[in-house]
Amino acid sequence: MSKAVPLSDAQKQAIRWQSRLSAKKCPEKTQQAFDDWLNSAPENAEAFQIIQYFWEQWGDLPSMAGTELDEARHFAKQSQTNRRRGNAALVFFAVAVGLATARPDLALKLTARHYQTAKGDTINIPLSDGSRIHLNTDSDIQVADLFGWRKAWLAKGEAWFTIQHNPEHPFEVFAGKGRIWDIGTQFNVLTEANKTTVTVQEGEVGVATDNTQPLILTAHQQSSFDGLGQLSGKADIKSETIGSWRSGVLIFQNQRLADVLEQLTRYHPVRFTVQDPTIKNLLISGRFSTTDLNETLNTLSLGTNLSIKQTQLGKFFIKKSAKH
């Protein structure tokens, strides 16, 4: 557990001011007194900026994950401000600032914004320093952007990262059993049930798990790690295939049909049944649309001599075509 970090006088005063200013009826004298306090010392303005951020971000305690909230409560018990039980809001935001000092990773996770996409949808997420995250279909990510620290937790799916490098606070992505950090770059991360794949378009990226030494990937290189944290070696990747989904195209190069079908289910609400298990190992190469399922299935059928028939809404049956 984290050790409690005493708040500065400016932080304590900023918490009280935030509480007073948030009242439904804030007297003009109170506002004037606050302005005088804010302008009296640089540390007051800095402390109030921190408190205001937490006030805006942490207003909904029930949204915290259970284990993280437990740690925050434990921290509160250690905090001297917890003795003042008359104002729960003051206690909580004192805890928030203390946590930010003692456990920046925990503070970032608690203040992270949550983004999700449905099948077929994508979103762009801008960060304060000009960095950008493009979240792919059927994906789930939390993003923290706090006072120079930038972190993301990719729980599901895929994201493209265009990152402004900050050597003091490298951008970090946590996915599966691994951690990825930038060295000034553009890169793609795809996390699936038992595998996370990292592909670099530009610059350098570090990849590591608890079980492996860090691996540095450069432009047009790829590596992956499994659910046990085992990291694969580097593989060279053609530039055109990296993040092609951003243009509405999936490019496959000698990939198993089973893997291709799994990717298609990420973009469309469909299920595939394959009659003969050996068909799943057919190697597929080509360019396929992420939006036009009929076009994709027609191209796949013609290129593999497979019969792909829709049996029910959203359900397809695949078998070898009858010989003529």
Secondary structure, DSSP 8 states (H G I E B T S, - for coil): --------HHHHHHHHHHHHHTSSS--HHHHHHHHHHHHH-HHHHHHHHHHHHHHHHSS-GGGS-HHHHHHHHHHHHHSGGGG-TT-HHHHHHHHHHHHHHH-HHHHHHHH-EEEE--TT--EEEE-TTS-EEEE-TT-EEEEEEETTEEEEEEEEEEEEEEE---TTS--EEEETTEEEEEEEEEEEEEE-SSEEEEEEEEEEEEEEETTS--EEEETTEEEEEETT--B---EE--GGGTTGGGGTEEEEEEEEHHHHHHHHHHHSS-EEEESSGGGGG-EEEEEEESS-HHHHHHHHHHHHTEEEEEEETTEEEEEE----
